[in-house]
Each structure stands twice: as C-alpha cells, then as structure tokens.
Amino acid sequence: MTSPAQLDFNLQPLLEELDQDELGQFKSMLRSFPLQEAFHQQELPHAEMEQANGKQLAEILINNCHSYWVEMAAIQVFEKMNRVDLSERAKDELREAAVKSLREKKPPSLVPYITEGKEDKFRITLKKKFRQIWKSSFSPGAIESFHIVTQRYKMLIPFCNPKVLTGPFPDTVVLQGPAGVGKTTLAKKLLLDWTEDNLTKTFKYAVYLSCKELNQMGPCTCAELISKDCPELQDAIPEVLTQSQDSLIIIDGFDELRVPPGALIRDICGDWKKQKPVPILLSSLLKRKMFPRATLLITTRPWALRELRLLVEQPLLIEMEGFLEMDRKEYFLKHFQDEDQALRAFDLMKSNAALFSMGSAPMVCWIVYTCLKLQMEKGEDPTPTCQTTTSLFLHFICSQFMLVPDRCPSHCLQAPVKALCLLAAEGVWTQISVFDGEDLKRLGVKESELSPFLDKNILQKSKDCEGCYSFIHLSVQQFFAAIFYVLGSEEEEDRESHSGNIGDVQKLLSKEERLKNPILTQVGYFLFGLSNEKRDRELETTFGCRVSREVKEELLRWKLKPDENKPFSVTGIKEVFYCLYESQEEEFVKDAMAHFKEMSLKLKNETDIVHASFCLKHCQNLQKISLKVEKGIFLENDTSLESGCQAERSQKDQRILPFWMDLCSMFGSNKNPLFLEINQSFLSDSSVRLLCEQIASATCNLQKVVLNNILPASAYRDFCLAFSGQEILTHLTLQGSGQNDMFPLLCEVLRHPKCDLQYLRLGSCSATTQQWGDVFSVLEINQSLTCLNLTGNELLDEGVKLLCTTLKHPRCYLQKLS
C-alpha cells in the first residue's frame, strides 16, 4: 500500500453530497479512469469500493492512490456527472492551497530562470511570436470563452500544479478531445506562460510543434525542426539534448499529421544531425529516441489515440470536454441582450442532443447564437431551425448570403461553392482541416473563389501557417463536404477529375470507412439532412447550383435496406432512425421504413423516443418489434426522485408523451399481424395508457405479445383490459412480480366470446390460491387455449388440486401444460 495521500481539497464532504445513484455512478466512472498506470499505482480494491459509502470511499482512495491522481480523477468525474458545483468547490480549494504553498515556501524550481545568451534569445523570440499569435488567434470576445476552458484544465496538468513538483508525475501528457474544445488554445497558453515564467515547473527550453505547420516542411534534421522558430539555437542543440529533462516539447494536433496509418512506427531515428521526413522525427521524439527525458505535451482528437498509444509509454490522458452545460448557458446569457431570448435559445439547443453535444465547442455556440439571434430579431420562430443539426447549419450558411440586399447574385456563387465543397470533401476524406497553396492547386481551386466565404467568416486564413486556409470549425467543413455529394450532374464531370481521394456515397456510409475515419460519420448525417426538397430549394436559391435528387435513391439503396435474414441490431437501427429524422422528409421515411419487418429497439433517453417516433409512425410492414424502455425517460411513477422535483418531472413527461403517442400509433396503422415484445421496461401510468389505447383500437393487429418485467406493476392490469375482445391475439406471455391485480381482468380476456388465445404463459406470479382457481375455472369456458405455461410459479397443494380438477373437466381444451 502507498502512503496515505495528502489532498489539497476535502474529498469526503463532496462525496457525501452524492445520493445513492450518483455515488454508484461516481464509482463506475472512476473504475474506467485511465491514470493509475501513469502513477505506478496498485489496483484499486473494487470490491471494497462497491460497498463503501462516501466517507469510506474517500478513505480508500486516499490510502491507495497518489494524491494528484485522486484530485484529478475526482474533478473530472464530477464534471462528467454534471456535478460542476462539486468540481468547482474542489478547484477553489486547490487554488487556495497552491497560493498558500507558494507564500509559505516557494519551491526552488519556481525561481525565474534567467541566463544570458542563446537560451535567453530563444525565450525572447518565442515570447514575441506567441504573443502575436495569441492576440490574433481569436475573434473579439472569443478569447474569454476559451479562457474558461483553459483555466479549468490547466490545473489538471502536472507541471502546472505546484504540489506535484515533488513528483512523481508522468512526463508525457496527452490532451484529447473533439474539434474546437480548446486543446490548441491551452497548448499555446502554456507556451505563453513559459515565456513569462508563469509555469509552476520551470523549463530552460520550450518547443511548440504544430502538426498543421509541419505538414508543409520537407525533410530536415532534428536540430532544424526544434529550432525552426529560432534558427540561432541550432548550435546549442547538443546542450539542449544533454539537459532534456529541462525541456518542454508541445506537439499540437497529432491527428492532423499527414502520414499513412502505421508509418510512424516503421522508421525511428536517434541521430539528431540526420535528415529525415518530419513525421519520422516526430515519432522519434514520441518514442524518446531523442530528448529522452523531456516533458511532452501532445494534443489530439480521440480517433488518433490508437496510433499515438503505439508511440508513447504510460501517458497521462486528460480529456478536454470544452464548454460544459453551465458554460453554454452562460454564453447565451452573456451574448443575448434579452435574458428570455438567451434562455429560449439555450433550451432549443439543448432539445437537440446532437447539436447540444457539438456546443461543447465555443465556435459552435457562436454559430447557434448568430443563427437564432438573427431569426429572433426578424420575429421568426427559431424552433424548426434547431430541430436537426442540418437545418441549423443550412440556415446559418444561407443567412450569411442573404443579409445584404445588393449581395452577389446566386449564379456568382456557383464556382466558389463548388470549390469550397471540393476542398471540404477532400479534407474530410484525407483527415485534413488546413489547406495550403499546393492543396488548392492540386484540386484546381483558385484563391479568388474562396473570397466570398472568407468575407462571411465561414472560411478563415490560418494564423499559424501563412498562405493556409481552414473552416471555422470541423462541423462546417463536414457540412460543405455533404453538399459536395448533392451538387447536380453539370458539375460532376469536372469535379471527378479532381476528387481521387473522395469516396462515393456507398463508401461514405460504409461501416469500415467510418471506423477508419470517424469524421465521415457526421458528413453522412448531414447528407441525409440534405435529402429534403425544401432544403434543396434553399441551397439552389442561395448558391445557384442545381441539387441532384438521385442521392436519395443512393441513400435508400446503401444504408436502409436490411439483410433479409438479419434484422438490424439495436445500435444499427438507432443510427438509421437518426439519419431518417435528420431528413425530416416524410415520404423519404415511408420509402425507407417499407423495408423493415423486424427490429429490436432500446430506448435510453428522450432523443431515442423522438427519433423512433418519427420513423415508426410510418412503418406499416413491421412483423416483430422488441422494445426496452430504460429508467429515467418517464418520471411520473419514479419514486426515487425527491418530492420537490414534481414540477420538473411533470414538465418532462408532458414534453415527451406526444412523441410516445406517435410511436404507439404504429400498432394501429400496421397492416401485418404483429409480434410485440416489451422487456425490462420502466413505463408510467400515462405512457401505458397511451399504448393500451392503440392496442385496443379496432385496427390493431397484435398477434403475439410478450410482457416481461414491466413497471409500474399496474401496467399488466391495463394491458389485460386492452387485450379483451382482441380476435387476432393468439399468444400472450405475462411475466414479472406484482401482477396480482391483473388476474380478474385476465379472466375477462379468456372469458370473452371473441377470444382466440391459443398460448398463455404466466411467469413469476405471486398469486393467491383463489386467484389461480379463478383462472383455472375460466379454462372450462374458453375453447381456444391449447397451451398453458406456468413455469416459475408456486401453486401450492391447493392450487395444484384446482388445476387437476380443471384438466379433468370435459370442456377443457388444453393440450399442453408446462
């Protein structure tokens, strides 16, 4: 066991504020936190943790783990749980402890390192360069948004935390997160802090390597690479190498490095004077063949982590999530002058889970703000705009070109939009977001064609790389890449001559390609969103380009026809529903859903119900559906919630029930005999009532029904009431505890003259002997039931005697009993 950790914040009261479910969630997320190896820790005692309360869990962590790991893990887990109140309290205590520590005894390493000569010149050169880059990297006001993010994550980096100076701490730190959440901003801020002696650990040398810039460099030596921002330092490289423990090397945008997969581990170089391609030099740095004791800080998007893990040993992974929910809300409150408008805009963005997730990037928040503010100022209803991500981005892009009455006519934008879409598509397929002059030349794109989009802040000139361009955010690039696929045939011949790296629609939607290149996934979603006639007309009006209607057929052919013998998996059908919902084209959805005969659906959240309801109400050929509704969707009967949450609970249910009603409508509109299976589901009185209304309708064609472990228990009674008089229903399974009050109504079902039930299974029933007797006596009247399955029930002796009496009755038609 390690010696007890001395934390700089009091963990116990924070854990004690978590309720039972939250504490369980904290333990679960903590188990997957990937930092133990980096601190050479022993395995956590998971069995003890499972049973521990808040106080005990704090003691277990303090006694078994390095203090820095506990602090960082706790803070990040609190934030993932959306308990920002607890993470902020912890950070406040950390800051107070750091200030106190510095006042009492400033560590020797914090004394400013002042020397004469090359090192000082190197520092001055970088200071000047990065002050300019820092000031020019942001649009007005944007720096404040990123400041929130950088401050939040800076304390999690070991060499920025005073108490970690005594070690041990990992010498490789990886900042990973989606595009636009502040990874590069934090990396630049750390280098700026170094130039001003504001880092806790003092480094003699610091090097910033942007993979976007390095893509423009030819073969060079390691000395030339390290000193590219200060060539005078080349002669001092031997000294830097011998003191590599005093060096900080920042490799920014590892995912942007243009290199074939696996190429980085094939040719490693240890000679700093030897010329090599830049990717080989970078891999040599990461494998520590050069600068073996330097501190490395690497930024990357998550999809490149697999390649990176092959190069670095025991990295400290820090996940950057960008804007948290509270940050997004604060952003709108700050930028909208009207608080009601701000809160409405925030709620609209939050109502779309995909859009809200994108909002972790401050730039996407700006896009949403810009779009919705303009609509509100015009008195338009912004609700449809936030319905899908495609509608939001389309409205944002088109509105930029409709603001000025004397704007360039749409036909003037044909060539520019064609060029931009080609650039975007090439970039997503080659995983590039910064384009240089060579890229433009190779693709036949003229710089003058990009001007309209530069003027409208859709495209921007790179601040780090002269003569380079990038989209304001990856999502904007993905949107234009999707437009590339819907451009009309008159552009096709010309574009194909330049699009050797760009796959067709079939390839874009293939699982294999998206696993290799996750950026393609959102392009596919946008492409479905553009298969909407109204949106196509908006594109045509804005840019003067004819939009191809043939893409719809391709989407139906390659994405939406399941194998005849293999029904879609749970995850597969969810993605199909998301794609169809993104289109908002009902005829298109009807054509797509016509192919589905069987599906299994797990509803985990409100978004799942919204997407499923939009598609299933158009599903008329379904023959079997398996349904599972997880806890937390319907809150009406959730007794675990505090009584004070009643208003919020009612509001959520009222918002979601109309979508549930649409979903249930398929039982009344489906033409085929249908098999319905509901397993392990948490419903509510209202949701059960709506479902039963559809089941009881004259047009319902339910033939087989399996109900297994459903809450509330009263649901079984309501279902039996709905089944009464159903002529088509032939197979019925009712399993789960607490069904006792359904027995009188079940007897009514069996007694009904129209009952054609042939198979009945009753499982895990805690019925009384009298209740069993009532069911058995009805079997002397019912003439359709031939198979009765009572597996998993305790009938007791009296119940068995009653059953035997029924079986001997001349009018009992049972043929099989189990």
ROBA-388663 format. One record per residue (C-alpha): x, y, z. Coordinates in steps of 0.001 Angstrom, whole numbers, padded with zeros to 6 digits, always signed. Example, Ala and Ser with C-alpha at 12.3 -4.5 7.8 and 13.67 -1.06 7.14 Angstrom:
REM residues 2
+012300-004500+007800 +013670-001060+007140 
//
This chain:
REM residues 818
+000000+000000+000000 +001196+003506-000804 +001488+006059+001973 -001746+007990+002554 -002234+010832+000098 -002490+014396+001362 -005186+016027-000728 -005427+019778-001178 -009222+019615-001023 -011555+017775+001325 -012969+014893-000717 -015191+013350+001936 -017894+016071+002172 -018061+016250-001618 -018729+012515-001889 -021238+012680+000945 -023317+015152-001076 -023922+012484-003739 -027101+010438-003427 -027054+006648-003732 -027384+006571-007537 -024823+009335-008027 -022321+007606-005744 -022736+004421-007776 -022191+006420-010960 -019059+008023-009447 -017615+004590-008611 -018409+003233-012065 -016757+006159-013860 -013781+006100-011503 -013098+002444-012355 -012575+003356-016005 -010374+006373-015290 -007113+005634-017154 -004460+007147-014904 -003354+004511-012446 -000527+003119-014566 +000937+006549-015108 +001438+006938-011356 +002599+003331-010842 -000353+002638-008615 -001619-000685-007391 -005064-001851-008445 -007925-000229-006556 -009843-002553-004189 -013004-002594-006296 -014918-004968-004013 -014441-002619-001033 -015294+000394-003171 -018556-001193-004284 -019849-001396-000698 -018372+001892+000536 -020337+004998+001428 -018982+008500+000706 -016739+008657+003769 -015359+005151+003278 -014724+005723-000432 -012708+008867+000334 -010566+006882+002805 -009999+004066+000287 -008827+006492-002396 -006595+008491-000055 -004948+005337+001330 -004375+003616-002016 -003687+006312-004601 -001360+009158-005435 -002917+012423-004273 -002674+014100-007680 -004478+011186-009325 -007276+011335-006749 -007681+015089-007214 -007703+014975-010999 -009903+011868-011209 -012458+013254-008755 -012683+016630-010515 -013095+015136-013987 -015631+012536-012822 -017686+015229-011063 -017733+017199-014318 -018715+014160-016408 -021602+013629-013959 -022593+017269-014476 -021926+017999-010786 -019956+021100-011683 -020809+022565-008285 -018637+019889-006636 -015772+020142-009152 -015657+023936-008763 -015522+023632-004958 -012610+021214-005299 -010779+023539-007708 -011303+026540-005429 -009695+024630-002565 -006825+023569-004844 -006161+027166-005848 -006185+028338-002226 -003766+025559-001268 -001450+026429-004164 -001349+030113-003209 -000710+029228+000436 +002097+026859-000541 +003811+029491-002649 +003581+032082+000103 +004979+029794+002795 +007783+028176+000860 +008292+028783-002812 +009899+025688-004404 +013379+026302-005821 +012172+025423-009294 +009836+028415-009263 +012684+030942-009159 +012788+032621-012581 +015486+031046-014690 +017497+033938-016050 +020550+033321-018162 +022450+035130-020820 +022998+034082-024397 +021179+031743-026714 +018633+030419-024242 +017535+033951-023336 +017351+034931-027015 +015324+031815-027717 +012858+032754-024981 +012553+036352-026224 +011976+035207-029825 +009235+032784-028817 +007669+035287-026452 +007297+037820-029251 +005970+035241-031700 +003428+033697-029371 +002133+036964-028016 +001290+037917-031607 -000273+034510-032347 -002239+034577-029089 -003691+038026-029769 -004577+037230-033384 -005989+033750-032765 -009434+034886-031666 -012318+036918-032909 -013435+039677-030489 -014839+038183-027298 -013866+034623-028206 -010757+034658-026021 -012959+034925-022927 -014838+031769-023937 -011609+029809-024324 -010208+031284-021111 -012959+029457-019216 -011839+026166-020732 -008079+026680-020384 -008335+027641-016712 -010463+024590-015969 -007995+022096-017411 -004692+023832-016688 -004667+022723-013040 -005002+019101-014174 -001629+019216-015942 +001140+018089-013556 +003732+020729-014426 +001114+023440-013832 +000248+022189-010354 +002610+023287-007525 +002014+020267-005284 +003099+017787-007977 +006604+019242-008226 +007861+016779-005650 +006733+014010-008061 +006386+011502-009315 +004392+012658-012304 +004148+011380-015886 +006468+013074-018366 +004016+012533-021255 +000686+014350-021068 -001989+013919-023747 -004840+016419-024100 -007554+014689-026093 -010993+015890-027117 -013195+016709-030121 -012525+019543-032538 -012760+023085-031253 -012877+022466-027487 -009664+024389-026699 -006793+021879-026938 -004637+024090-029175 -005603+027180-027202 -004427+025580-023960 -001192+024373-025602 -000421+027903-026823 -001339+029391-023460 +001122+027051-021734 +003916+028184-024041 +002970+031822-023485 +003061+031165-019728 +006518+029647-020145 +007831+032768-021871 +006570+034801-018907 +007767+032356-016191 +004200+031537-015187 +004526+027749-015229 +004896+026006-011888 +007786+023880-013153 +010470+025942-014833 +011846+024654-018113 +015022+026039-019703 +013702+025337-023163 +010227+025019-024650 +009357+023991-028188 +005987+024291-029935 +005459+021992-032940 +002192+022430-034834 +001490+019381-036982 -000519+021639-039310 +002657+023667-039955 +004910+020630-040074 +002897+019194-042955 +004402+021987-045071 +008012+021118-044177 +010260+018860-046200 +012933+016519-044772 +015155+018146-042154 +017316+017326-039150 +016015+017235-035604 +018139+020301-034875 +016407+022228-037680 +012990+021033-036509 +013496+022050-032878 +014999+025423-033754 +012648+026343-036596 +011301+029326-034603 +014792+030388-033561 +017487+029219-036032 +020213+030720-033828 +019583+027892-031370 +020805+025181-033770 +024355+025312-032445 +023089+024808-028891 +021172+021583-029688 +023854+019305-028109 +023471+021226-024855 +019665+021028-025085 +019880+017277-025641 +022070+016727-022591 +019619+018752-020483 +016465+017313-021999 +014921+016938-018541 +014640+020736-018540 +012795+020863-021878 +009090+021091-022648 +008070+019899-026114 +004495+020607-027226 +003217+018616-030221 -000076+020184-031228 -002630+018442-033462 -001150+014946-033700 -004307+013892-035551 -003521+016467-038276 -000210+014839-039237 -000339+013696-042858 +001098+010206-042788 -000202+006747-043778 -001503+004645-040833 +001285+002685-039150 +004070+004583-040938 +005203+006355-037757 +006469+003167-036083 +008452+001806-039039 +011481+004108-039185 +012747+005549-035913 +015814+007804-035887 +018157+008605-032975 +020604+010822-034835 +019738+014494-034401 +022042+015503-037293 +020464+013162-039848 +017880+014447-042315 +014548+012617-042157 +010923+013313-043113 +009248+015331-040364 +006800+012537-039331 +009800+010250-038665 +011439+012906-036479 +008181+013373-034567 +007790+009643-033964 +011411+009557-032760 +010598+012303-030258 +007500+010447-029091 +009427+007164-028766 +012090+009141-026842 +014953+008227-029142 +015765+011927-028968 +015190+014199-025949 +014590+011071-023830 +013858+012940-020580 +011903+015887-021964 +008353+016620-020823 +005978+016043-023726 +002553+017614-024103 +000522+016279-027056 -002910+017363-028265 -005099+015156-030425 -008631+014237-031324 -009834+010912-029868 -009775+008944-033121 -005953+009268-033360 -005322+007916-029846 -004830+004364-031075 -001899+005390-033293 -000497+007634-030561 -000565+004871-027934 +001815+002833-030104 +004389+005614-029775 +004162+006849-026163 +004547+004957-022916 +002325+005474-019873 +000824+008795-020953 -001353+010854-018669 -004618+011229-020615 -006654+014351-019930 -009998+014519-021697 -010982+018044-022647 -014717+018479-022990 -014783+022178-023802 -017899+024049-022700 -019864+022258-020007 -023633+022745-019813 -023296+025664-017426 -020747+027320-019759 -023092+027038-022738 -025920+028585-020759 -023668+031377-019529 -022508+032027-023107 -026056+032696-024311 -026910+034796-021262 -023857+036945-021935 -024297+037407-025698 -028064+037850-025944 -029146+041226-024617 -032535+039797-023672 -032469+037095-020952 -035679+035450-022193 -034208+035136-025672 -030989+033725-024222 -032795+031054-022208 -035035+030168-025134 -032015+029767-027425 -030268+027611-024824 -033348+025395-024380 -033700+024990-028134 -030090+023901-028499 -030444+021565-025526 -033558+019967-027028 -031375+018614-029854 -028883+016208-028228 -026544+016106-031244 -026446+019886-031557 -026016+020319-027805 -023068+017909-027877 -021459+019941-030675 -021950+023006-028460 -019045+021883-026283 -017004+023782-028896 -017302+027547-028285 -017349+028194-032047 -020485+026063-032463 -022139+028060-029673 -021304+031167-031682 -022874+029641-034822 -026068+028768-032928 -026158+032209-031310 -025620+034007-034632 -028314+031991-036357 -031002+032191-033667 -030415+035841-032811 -030965+036810-036432 -034239+034879-036559 -035485+036323-033278 -034701+039852-034454 -036836+039195-037546 -039672+037867-035410 -039323+034344-036869 -039882+031139-034886 -036422+029544-034378 -037841+026188-033211 -037683+024394-036611 -034107+025612-037099 -032892+023654-034066 -034927+020563-034890 -031930+018987-036643 -028241+019823-036986 -028655+020066-040767 -031420+022690-040503 -029295+024778-038124 -026152+024724-040265 -028089+025248-043501 -029868+028259-042047 -026585+029666-040719 -024793+029296-044070 -027651+030599-046231 -028391+033519-043911 -024808+034770-044337 -025517+035386-048027 -028950+036947-047634 -028130+039750-045231 -027172+042396-047785 -029776+043426-050431 -027121+044107-053086 -025212+040912-052435 -023604+038978-055258 -026290+037160-057345 -026564+033438-056654 -025065+032474-060029 -021860+034300-058986 -021533+031848-056096 -021712+028686-058203 -017970+028373-058777 -016993+029401-055209 -019375+026962-053508 -018275+024185-055856 -014621+024909-054984 -015341+025094-051272 -017269+021800-051256 -014456+020078-053135 -011977+021398-050576 -014180+020270-047685 -014753+016777-049085 -011061+016274-049880 -010262+017365-046321 -012645+015016-044527 -011517+012030-046601 -007817+012766-046025 -008454+013968-042434 -007071+017442-043158 -008517+020697-041858 -005812+023142-043015 -005255+023634-046737 -002166+025207-048309 -001433+026537-051776 -000371+023130-053033 -003739+021655-051979 -005613+024388-053828 -003501+023906-056958 -003913+020129-056928 -007703+020437-056608 -007983+023195-059203 -009271+025713-056657 -008433+029398-057144 -007807+031544-054087 -010144+034207-055501 -013003+031658-055381 -012677+031446-051599 -013163+035195-051028 -016975+035128-050503 -016573+032587-047702 -013639+034399-046122 -015749+037556-046030 -018583+035718-044271 -016391+034015-041598 -017125+030548-042940 -013521+030093-044027 -010521+031714-042366 -006860+032296-043072 -004634+030315-040735 -002900+032427-038082 -000135+029862-037625 +000574+028952-041240 +000998+031606-043922 -000974+031008-047108 -003154+028348-045474 -006933+028202-045025 -009280+026364-042680 -013001+026249-041925 -014103+027993-038734 -014990+024592-037255 -014823+020966-038344 -018644+020722-038376 -018814+023484-041019 -016293+021581-043139 -018361+018399-042733 -021491+020266-043824 -019891+021522-047051 -018482+018042-047658 -022071+016747-047559 -023156+019438-050046 -020419+018115-052368 -022455+014916-052810 -025698+016663-053736 -024304+019035-056366 -026006+018491-059719 -024724+016484-062690 -023453+019519-064597 -020656+019770-062016 -019973+016052-061725 -017625+015534-064662 -015442+018457-063671 -015317+017580-060002 -014486+013912-060615 -011252+014934-062333 -010023+016414-059032 -011586+014044-056483 -009357+010980-056496 -009264+010797-052680 -013015+011263-052250 -015161+008151-051870 -018670+007754-053298 -021867+007620-051231 -021596+003868-050743 -018091+004241-049347 -019064+007257-047241 -021777+005257-045471 -019807+002024-045052 -019031+000962-041501 -015437+000069-042396 -014612+003551-043703 -016217+005294-040738 -014248+003152-038298 -011039+004182-040056 -012144+007806-040342 -014805+008874-037778 -015012+012348-039349 -017089+010803-042146 -019939+009900-039792 -021275+013433-039391 -020901+014013-043143 -023280+011079-043674 -025778+012544-041198 -025674+015904-042975 -026162+014132-046308 -029398+012571-045018 -030414+016007-043782 -029943+017402-047281 -032282+014781-048784 -035128+017182-048105 -036769+019013-051000 -037373+022244-049120 -033729+022394-048015 -032566+021564-051541 -034526+024528-052885 -032942+026764-050248 -029478+025644-051364 -030351+026209-055023 -031745+029682-054320 -028705+030727-052285 -025883+029388-054444 -027473+028921-057866 -026377+025276-058072 -028709+022514-059189 -029129+019886-056477 -029262+016243-057524 -032350+014285-056419 -030595+010991-057221 -028764+010968-053896 -031978+009899-052136 -032029+006668-054108 -028394+006025-053253 -029099+006579-049557 -032025+004145-049634 -030011+001584-051538 -026842+001565-049454 -027952+002439-045929 -031527+001500-045299 -032193-001973-046737 -031507-004597-044068 -030416-008093-044975 -033497-010307-045367 -032238-012815-042818 -030528-010408-040423 -032608-007782-038621 -030860-004585-037658 -029015-004603-034337 -030080-002224-031586 -027256+000213-032394 -027798-000146-036140 -031478+000732-036021 -030807+003742-033795 -028439+005186-036370 -030961+004546-039139 -033625+006377-037131 -031238+009279-036517 -030446+009541-040236 -034117+009486-041215 -035052+012010-038535 -032304+014304-039807 -034017+014313-043232 -037440+015478-041920 -038845+014168-045226 -041903+012003-044543 -042176+010393-047997 -038498+009507-047854 -039025+007933-044414 -042013+005913-045669 -039927+004516-048522 -037110+003651-046129 -039288+002053-043445 -041124-000087-046006 -038158-002479-045959 -038293-003192-042226 -040076-006305-040995 -038301-006930-037692 -036374-004755-035256 -035089-004574-031689 -035211-001169-030046 -033708+000024-026762 -034921+003465-025706 -032389+005073-023379 -033340+008733-023449 -035713+011345-024781 -033800+011636-028064 -034283+007923-028773 -038053+008311-028454 -038130+011448-030637 -036213+009714-033442 -038071+006395-033147 -041490+008038-033101 -040772+009986-036288 -039866+006774-038127 -042144+004133-036604 -045356+006030-037271 -044534+005489-040968 -043640+001803-040529 -046514-000230-041998 -044873-003566-042855 -043384-004455-039480 -043944-008016-038261 -041980-008072-034997 -040695-005414-032617 -038778-005905-029359 -038846-002896-027070 -036921-001954-023933 -037511+001374-022174 -034807+002233-019667 -035298+004018-016371 -035353+007804-016380 -037368+008508-019527 -040813+008531-017907 -040669+010110-014450 -044338+010110-013434 -044038+006936-011330 -040369+007327-010351 -040450+007258-006546 -036671+007646-006241 -036925+011359-007096 -037408+013958-004392 -040896+015353-003975 -039622+018823-004871 -038895+017602-008408 -042598+017028-009144 -042993+020091-011391 -039851+019286-013402 -040916+015629-013615 -044369+016545-014913 -042906+019024-017417 -040566+016410-018896 -043327+013811-019210 -045650+016305-020903 -042888+017122-023383 -042162+013502-024253 -045657+011939-024259 -046668+013348-027690 -043656+011599-029232 -044530+008399-027375 -048061+008679-028759 -046657+008881-032301 -044520+005821-031626 -047506+003854-030312 -049576+004827-033350 -047768+002156-035380 -049825-000501-033557 -052967+000989-035007 -051613+001597-038521 -049566-001541-039176 -051178-003805-041773 -049490-007084-040811 -050054-009424-037841 -047537-008112-035325 -045394-009672-032590 -044766-007209-029715 -042184-007900-027014 -041562-005460-024128 -038742-006421-021762 -037238-004900-018597 -039036-001599-019123 -039801+001385-016899 -043018+002965-018118 -045513+005265-016399 -049283+005341-015930 -049681+007850-018761 -047361+006072-021219 -049099+002726-020525 -052499+004334-021058 -051475+005751-024448 -050015+002405-025551 -053097+000495-024432 -055399+002900-026311 -053638+001959-029534 -053664-001761-028704 -057399-001629-028004 -058154+000152-031282 -060122-001707-033928 -057224-001521-036403 -054624-003101-034108 -053188-006365-035471 -051252-007698-032478 -050952-011470-032793 -048269-012285-030211 -047402-010299-027087 -044626-010851-024523 -044577-008571-021462 -041618-009269-019203 -040717-007367-016010 -042519-004098-016635 -043011-001249-014189 -045325+000060-012896 -046894-003250-011861 -050342-001832-012622 -049374-001915-016313 -050285-005616-016513 -053855-004826-015480 -054132-002089-018130 -052728-004362-020823 -055236-007105-019963 -058047-004591-020255 -056748-003635-023729 -056479-007291-024816 -060116-008024-024019 -062037-008831-027213 -058929-008964-029430 -059720-011558-032088 -056237-011680-033637 -054250-012182-030415 -053178-015856-030226 -050057-015855-027993 -049672-013997-024695 -046813-014061-022155 -047072-012133-018874 -044020-012285-016595 -042955-010238-013609 -043718-009689-009959 -046594-007616-008619 -049144-008731-011203 -051767-009941-008722 -054393-007315-009539 -054391-008303-013216 -055989-011716-012628 -059657-010611-012677 -059095-008797-015992 -057121-011736-017408 -060108-013918-016638 -062273-011448-018591 -059912-011764-021576 -060198-015558-021521 -063956-015445-020968 -064649-013029-023863 -066554-014739-026724 -064157-013314-029314 -061037-014607-027510 -058853-016693-029840 -055878-017047-027465 -054078-020346-028072 -050935-019936-025926 -050708-018359-022468 -047628-018120-020262 -047793-016702-016752 -044365-016360-015089 -043123-015271-011628 -046630-014587-010370 -047179-014350-006618 -050905-015048-006948 -053126-016478-004221 -054749-019903-004478 -058104-018165-005034 -056692-016181-007961 -055246-019326-009549 -058598-021020-009038 -060382-018207-010897 -058045-018569-013895 -058378-022369-013973 -062161-022210-013788 -062267-019933-016850 -060447-022644-018812 -063652-024676-018583 -065337-021923-020649 -062550-020873-023049 -062443-023088-026132 -059327-021688-027879 -056490-022079-025352 -054476-025239-026053 -051136-024488-024339 -050606-023182-020773 -047097-022476-019420 -046850-021895-015652 -043060-022254-015329 -041611-020303-012397 -044761-020209-010255 -045560-021739-006864 -049116-023078-006915 -049027-024841-003542 -051014-028048-002989 -054429-026423-003158 -053584-024709-006416 -052356-027955-007968 -055588-029709-006930 -057662-026959-008586 -055588-027276-011773 -056030-031047-011848 -059780-030643-011436 -059862-028297-014425 -057772-030643-016570 -060288-033438-015950 -063197-031248-016991 -064719-032431-020336 -064845-028864-021733 -061174-028077-021022 -059369-027890-024376 -055786-027701-023021 -053412-029978-024936 -050083-028947-023423 -049164-027899-019881 -045698-026885-018705 
//
